[in-house]
Amino acid sequence: MKALDDSDKYGMILRSKGIVAGEDGTWIHFDFVPEEAEVRTGASDVTGKIVVIGSKVNKEAVKELFGI
């Protein structure tokens, strides 16, 4: 989550949240706003989700960060 604070690489990220698969098969829920992040585990929808809101978002760099 700290990586999203790098506006030179990812753009100005104002908010990001999602549910992604962890390496151990658990589902990781995250909420991010600049300089603050919350990460927890829980159940998932049918597939993982990621939402990124911001200005001049570098979509390719964000995809690479999340392994998409």
Secondary structure, 3 states (H helix, E strand, C coil): CHHHHCHHHHCEEEEEEEEEECCCCCEEEEEEECCEEEEEEECCCCCCEEEEEEECCCHHHHHHHHCC
